[in-house]
């Protein structure tokens, strides 16, 4: 059983594009301490921040357009954030 969904993958690619898109000239590191950041929220919506699951869902075209290593790095970037209710 997958820990992530196609919708979660799409959310991450949309919300985190400044960090993960290969042809984006100036990459912007997502703010690792901002619980309101869309990229943070998209990553934290994935159970256990399992970015390997997201990478597994990428199509061949998406693998050419997005940096797999940077997608995986979202787990480390957001793992230490304490979510507030």
C-alpha positions in Angstrom: 0.0 0.0 0.0 1.3 3.4 -1.0 2.0 6.1 1.7 1.3 8.9 -0.8 -1.1 9.8 -3.5 -0.9 11.3 -7.0 -2.7 14.4 -5.6 0.1 14.8 -3.0 2.7 14.5 -5.7 1.0 17.2 -7.7 0.7 19.4 -4.7 4.4 19.1 -3.9 5.4 19.8 -7.5 3.2 22.9 -7.6 4.0 24.3 -4.1 7.7 23.5 -4.2 8.5 24.3 -7.8 11.0 27.1 -7.0 13.1 24.5 -5.2 12.6 21.3 -7.2 12.2 22.4 -10.9 15.4 21.7 -12.9 15.1 24.6 -15.3 14.3 27.2 -12.7 17.3 29.5 -12.8 17.3 30.7 -9.2 16.3 28.0 -6.8 14.7 29.1 -3.6 15.1 27.0 -0.5 11.7 26.6 1.1 11.6 28.3 4.5 12.2 25.5 6.9 10.7 27.2 9.9 7.5 28.5 8.3 4.5 26.2 9.0 2.3 28.4 6.8 4.6 27.9 3.7 2.7 26.0 0.9 5.7 23.8 0.2 6.0 22.9 3.9 2.3 22.1 4.1 2.4 20.0 0.9 5.4 18.0 2.1 3.9 17.5 5.6 0.7 16.2 4.1 2.6 13.1 3.0 2.6 10.4 5.7 6.0 10.3 7.5 7.3 12.9 5.0 8.0 10.0 2.7 9.5 11.8 -0.3 10.7 8.5 -1.7 7.1 7.6 -2.3 6.6 10.9 -4.1 9.6 10.2 -6.3 8.3 6.8 -7.1 5.2 8.4 -8.5 7.0 10.7 -10.9 6.6 10.0 -14.6 9.6 9.9 -16.9 8.7 13.4 -18.1 8.5 14.7 -14.5 11.9 13.1 -13.7 13.4 15.2 -16.6 11.7 18.4 -15.3 12.2 18.0 -11.5 15.3 17.4 -9.4 14.7 14.1 -7.6 17.4 14.8 -5.0 15.7 18.1 -4.1 12.3 16.4 -3.8 13.9 13.9 -1.4 15.6 16.7 0.6 12.1 18.1 1.5 11.9 15.3 4.1 15.1 16.6 5.9 14.2 20.2 5.5 10.7 19.9 7.1 11.3 17.0 9.5 12.1 19.3 12.4 9.2 21.6 12.2 6.7 21.4 15.0 3.3 21.8 13.6 0.9 24.1 15.5 -2.8 23.6 15.7 
